[in-house]
């Protein structure tokens, strides 16, 4: 467990994993993924240190001895840090899923808008001007009716 686990996200933001941070600091899917990976690395590091401690080694790799006994508060602190990191991972996973879902919805809306534009262009070419205007007027009226019902 290092004193400061500061992660520089791809967007340029910095997150200190030892402080209570807001996962919404992730602006992009890359930020959320990078933060999630950093937290996972921290969890693996703590788990490795706990295993070494349980096998009788200090975090620096030296064996426990009568001259250098294990620190009594190390294991409770490590367990607390591990629990905290797992909670951060859970929060980061939710944020990653939220950002990924929003990106997917945005892509779908963009795709639908491109198709609609192409549909209108094709309709202008294939339909007579009078028929196109009638359809356009009916669509505008329908959209206004739906907006009025929603309000």
Secondary structure, 3 states (H helix, E strand, C coil): CCCCCEEECCCCCEEECCCCCCHHHCCCHHHHHHHHHHHHHHHHHHHHHHHHHHCCECCCCCECCCCCCCCCCHHHHHHHHHHHHHHHHHHHHHHHHHHHHHHHHHHHHHHHHHHHHHHHHHHHHHCCHHHHHHHHHHHHHHHHHHHHHHC
